[in-house]
Amino acid sequence: MFVMNHPVDVHIGKTIRAARQGVGMTQHELAQRIGVKFQQLQKYETATNRVSGSRIWMIANALNLSVADFFPDPSSKSDEAGNGQSSESRDHSKSANAAETLAAAD
């Protein structure tokens, strides 16, 4: 049985890949920093496997990003997650507020 990946999972995977490549890091390097095999990171990037919240947090730290940067803008009404926007094009104040909220929850 073929199961389609959820658009948010696809968006997260694409964001991980774009951010990793943007800082010039290989899959092997990022995987080592977050404690997984590069094959697992590859599965995250292709949305074959879902990324847990704690793993997104680790990836965000390794790439110097906010956890919120990995998620599409919830106010977007498009049929695709985040309307294909990169994390750079989103409102960074929303990302900062979301990160502060997450930090306060700890």
C-alpha positions in Angstrom: 0.0 0.0 0.0 1.3 3.4 -1.0 1.0 6.2 1.6 1.5 9.8 0.6 3.7 11.9 2.9 2.0 14.8 4.7 2.8 18.1 3.1 4.2 19.4 6.4 6.6 16.5 6.6 7.7 17.2 3.1 8.2 20.9 3.9 10.3 20.0 7.0 12.5 17.7 5.0 13.1 20.2 2.2 13.8 22.9 4.8 16.4 20.6 6.5 18.1 20.0 3.2 18.1 23.6 2.1 19.4 24.8 5.5 22.1 22.1 5.6 23.3 22.9 2.1 23.1 26.6 2.8 25.7 26.3 5.5 27.8 24.0 3.4 27.3 20.9 5.6 27.2 17.4 4.3 24.5 14.9 5.3 27.2 12.9 7.1 28.3 16.0 9.1 24.8 16.9 10.2 23.9 13.4 11.0 27.0 13.0 13.2 26.1 16.3 15.0 22.5 15.1 15.8 23.5 11.5 16.6 22.0 9.5 13.7 23.4 7.7 10.6 23.5 9.8 7.4 20.9 7.4 5.9 18.4 8.4 8.6 19.0 12.1 7.9 18.5 11.3 4.2 15.1 9.8 5.1 14.2 12.9 7.1 15.1 15.1 4.1 13.0 13.1 1.7 10.1 12.8 4.2 10.4 9.0 4.1 10.6 9.1 7.9 9.0 11.7 10.1 11.2 13.9 12.3 10.4 13.9 16.0 10.1 17.2 17.9 13.3 16.6 19.8 15.2 15.7 16.7 14.0 19.0 15.0 15.2 20.8 18.0 18.7 19.2 17.6 18.8 19.9 13.9 17.8 23.5 14.6 20.6 23.9 17.1 23.1 22.3 14.7 22.1 24.7 11.9 21.7 27.8 14.1 18.0 28.1 13.3 14.8 28.4 15.2 12.6 25.3 15.5 9.8 27.5 14.0 11.9 27.9 10.8 11.2 24.3 9.9 7.4 24.7 9.8 5.2 26.4 7.2 3.4 29.6 8.0 0.2 28.5 9.6 -1.6 31.5 8.2 -0.9 30.3 4.7 -4.1 29.0 2.9 -2.3 27.3 0.1 -2.6 23.6 -0.9 1.1 23.1 -0.4 2.7 23.4 3.1 4.1 26.8 3.4 3.4 27.7 -0.3 7.0 26.7 -1.1 8.4 29.6 0.9 11.8 29.2 2.3 12.5 29.9 5.9 14.4 33.1 4.9 11.2 34.6 3.3 9.1 34.2 6.4 8.6 36.8 9.0 11.5 36.4 11.4 9.7 38.1 14.3 7.1 35.3 14.3 9.9 32.7 14.4 11.6 34.5 17.3 8.3 34.7 19.2 7.7 31.0 18.6 11.2 30.1 19.8 10.7 32.2 22.9 7.4 30.4 23.6 9.0 27.0 23.2 11.9 28.0 25.5 9.5 29.2 28.2 7.7 25.9 28.0 10.8 24.0 29.1 
